Amino acid sequence: MSWMVILMASLLQAAAGQSQEATFVEINGEKYGAQADDFGPIGGGRGYKQIIGKGDLTVKNLDQLIDALGKAKAGQVVFIPGETEIDCTARVYIEELVLQVPAGVTLAGNRGENGSVGALLCSDALKTPLLIRAAGPDVRVTGLRIRGPNPKRYLDHHHRSFAEGRGHEYYYKFPTSAGIGTEHPGLEVDNCEISGFSHCGVKLSRGDRHHIHHCFIHHCQYNGLGYGVSHDTASSLIERNLFDFNRHSIAGTGRPGCSYEARHNVELGTSLSHCFDMHGGRDRKDGTDIAGTRIAIHHNTFRAPEHAVAIRGVPQETCEVFGNWFPRHDSPQAAVRASAGTHVRNNAYGAAPAVMDPQPQAREKAAATQPG
């Protein structure tokens, strides 16, 4: 009951936020923050222009879904209609089920069509290592609600593990969960609501050309993990999503090849830690200071009071932070923690926004105090 209440409250907050609060501001003819595009509203749903309303294979229960995914060929659509609910809990718990989407196949619901909230795929098993796997390149997952088992922060468990010295082995005795994952290029996730995964909502392990857009990703906030979209050595474009109640909405290991462009996303207001992240060498303990290869963070709106961006090392190429609106931060130093290789410029700050650029020495001092 409590988890469903949280979900409904978050949905209402997102809808109210989009209708009552501006997602961008215009100053001297230039726009700062997130704007919708021709495909529809930020976060998808009602008004989204790329909704799929039918498929080559239509399913209404888990057995039919597994069978259809086993038969589907590249270019085909496996469709789950309306408000269908498919609960994977028992088979995830007993059989370690992972739904395998073949290369080039689309797994679709119709979120936003005629008011539909979209079909639901869920697992309530705390140990859900991955619910949906892209089994090859160019998989699309669209128009679905994908709900994991754990929307909580578990701050007490994290404290016992690390502040009290029990360590990583103790911490990982508590199982974790992830939503959609891939090791292949070209994953597209759009017009989905993804929530309640303790590790991450979308797990991009490897590959390029990933595109995560027009989704609502929330309540992925287990302390120590808790990522909306995570990257290992993958690269992606992340745009026009709503984020809320995550620890880091976007995160990366910082290993060479780990890159992302994040544009026109909205942080709705609650975050356990900084919102957009890239780890550095000290996090990996690999003897380097590398924080990814290439990062671009532009034209996003951050309503959460925590630091919006933390780049915890030096990118191999560059990190550009520009065109964003930080309504809860009154200066670049309050919004962004970074050091050499990160260029913060031409952003708007404050509820009565003003454009300013940081002093380099202040930015580097802030980076030196950033926790791991």
ChimeraX attribute file (.defattr): number of C-alpha atoms within 10 A of each C-alpha:
attribute: neighborCount
match mode: 1-to-1
recipient: residues
	/A:1	6
	/A:2	7
	/A:3	13
	/A:4	9
	/A:5	10
	/A:6	13
	/A:7	18
	/A:8	12
	/A:9	12
	/A:10	17
	/A:11	15
	/A:12	12
	/A:13	15
	/A:14	19
	/A:15	12
	/A:16	11
	/A:17	14
	/A:18	17
	/A:19	10
	/A:20	8
	/A:21	9
	/A:22	12
	/A:23	26
	/A:24	23
	/A:25	20
	/A:26	11
	/A:27	12
	/A:28	6
	/A:29	7
	/A:30	8
	/A:31	17
	/A:32	27
	/A:33	26
	/A:34	27
	/A:35	21
	/A:36	18
	/A:37	12
	/A:38	8
	/A:39	14
	/A:40	17
	/A:41	21
	/A:42	26
	/A:43	27
	/A:44	27
	/A:45	28
	/A:46	18
	/A:47	17
	/A:48	21
	/A:49	15
	/A:50	14
	/A:51	21
	/A:52	19
	/A:53	15
	/A:54	15
	/A:55	17
	/A:56	13
	/A:57	18
	/A:58	17
	/A:59	19
	/A:60	16
	/A:61	15
	/A:62	16
	/A:63	10
	/A:64	13
	/A:65	20
	/A:66	16
	/A:67	12
	/A:68	19
	/A:69	21
	/A:70	13
	/A:71	12
	/A:72	20
	/A:73	17
	/A:74	15
	/A:75	12
	/A:76	17
	/A:77	24
	/A:78	24
	/A:79	26
	/A:80	28
	/A:81	24
	/A:82	22
	/A:83	17
	/A:84	17
	/A:85	17
	/A:86	19
	/A:87	16
	/A:88	21
	/A:89	22
	/A:90	13
	/A:91	14
	/A:92	21
	/A:93	15
	/A:94	9
	/A:95	9
	/A:96	17
	/A:97	18
	/A:98	18
	/A:99	20
	/A:100	15
	/A:101	26
	/A:102	23
	/A:103	21
	/A:104	20
	/A:105	23
	/A:106	28
	/A:107	25
	/A:108	27
	/A:109	33
	/A:110	29
	/A:111	30
	/A:112	22
	/A:113	19
	/A:114	11
	/A:115	12
	/A:116	16
	/A:117	21
	/A:118	27
	/A:119	24
	/A:120	23
	/A:121	23
	/A:122	21
	/A:123	26
	/A:124	18
	/A:125	21
	/A:126	18
	/A:127	20
	/A:128	26
	/A:129	22
	/A:130	26
	/A:131	26
	/A:132	21
	/A:133	19
	/A:134	26
	/A:135	18
	/A:136	19
	/A:137	23
	/A:138	20
	/A:139	26
	/A:140	23
	/A:141	23
	/A:142	26
	/A:143	35
	/A:144	31
	/A:145	25
	/A:146	24
	/A:147	25
	/A:148	31
	/A:149	21
	/A:150	28
	/A:151	22
	/A:152	18
	/A:153	21
	/A:154	14
	/A:155	13
	/A:156	10
	/A:157	16
	/A:158	19
	/A:159	16
	/A:160	14
	/A:161	17
	/A:162	14
	/A:163	11
	/A:164	9
	/A:165	10
	/A:166	13
	/A:167	14
	/A:168	11
	/A:169	9
	/A:170	14
	/A:171	16
	/A:172	10
	/A:173	8
	/A:174	10
	/A:175	14
	/A:176	22
	/A:177	25
	/A:178	28
	/A:179	29
	/A:180	24
	/A:181	23
	/A:182	23
	/A:183	20
	/A:184	22
	/A:185	23
	/A:186	22
	/A:187	27
	/A:188	20
	/A:189	23
	/A:190	27
	/A:191	34
	/A:192	31
	/A:193	27
	/A:194	27
	/A:195	29
	/A:196	32
	/A:197	37
	/A:198	34
	/A:199	29
	/A:200	37
	/A:201	32
	/A:202	24
	/A:203	23
	/A:204	26
	/A:205	20
	/A:206	18
	/A:207	21
	/A:208	22
	/A:209	16
	/A:210	25
	/A:211	20
	/A:212	23
	/A:213	25
	/A:214	30
	/A:215	28
	/A:216	26
	/A:217	29
	/A:218	31
	/A:219	33
	/A:220	35
	/A:221	31
	/A:222	26
	/A:223	22
	/A:224	19
	/A:225	19
	/A:226	34
	/A:227	33
	/A:228	34
	/A:229	26
	/A:230	26
	/A:231	27
	/A:232	21
	/A:233	21
	/A:234	27
	/A:235	27
	/A:236	24
	/A:237	17
	/A:238	22
	/A:239	26
	/A:240	29
	/A:241	28
	/A:242	25
	/A:243	28
	/A:244	28
	/A:245	29
	/A:246	35
	/A:247	30
	/A:248	31
	/A:249	30
	/A:250	24
	/A:251	28
	/A:252	27
	/A:253	24
	/A:254	30
	/A:255	25
	/A:256	16
	/A:257	20
	/A:258	30
	/A:259	29
	/A:260	26
	/A:261	17
	/A:262	22
	/A:263	24
	/A:264	27
	/A:265	30
	/A:266	28
	/A:267	27
	/A:268	22
	/A:269	18
	/A:270	19
	/A:271	25
	/A:272	21
	/A:273	23
	/A:274	22
	/A:275	27
	/A:276	24
	/A:277	25
	/A:278	29
	/A:279	24
	/A:280	25
	/A:281	19
	/A:282	15
	/A:283	18
	/A:284	15
	/A:285	9
	/A:286	11
	/A:287	10
	/A:288	14
	/A:289	20
	/A:290	24
	/A:291	32
	/A:292	33
	/A:293	20
	/A:294	21
	/A:295	24
	/A:296	18
	/A:297	21
	/A:298	24
	/A:299	27
	/A:300	29
	/A:301	30
	/A:302	30
	/A:303	21
	/A:304	23
	/A:305	19
	/A:306	19
	/A:307	22
	/A:308	27
	/A:309	22
	/A:310	25
	/A:311	28
	/A:312	26
	/A:313	25
	/A:314	24
	/A:315	27
	/A:316	19
	/A:317	14
	/A:318	18
	/A:319	26
	/A:320	16
	/A:321	21
	/A:322	21
	/A:323	25
	/A:324	28
	/A:325	31
	/A:326	31
	/A:327	23
	/A:328	22
	/A:329	23
	/A:330	17
	/A:331	18
	/A:332	24
	/A:333	21
	/A:334	19
	/A:335	21
	/A:336	25
	/A:337	26
	/A:338	26
	/A:339	23
	/A:340	15
	/A:341	17
	/A:342	23
	/A:343	18
	/A:344	25
	/A:345	16
	/A:346	19
	/A:347	25
	/A:348	31
	/A:349	24
	/A:350	14
	/A:351	14
	/A:352	10
	/A:353	19
	/A:354	16
	/A:355	18
	/A:356	15
	/A:357	16
	/A:358	17
	/A:359	11
	/A:360	14
	/A:361	10
	/A:362	13
	/A:363	21
	/A:364	16
	/A:365	14
	/A:366	16
	/A:367	20
	/A:368	13
	/A:369	10
	/A:370	12
	/A:371	8
	/A:372	10
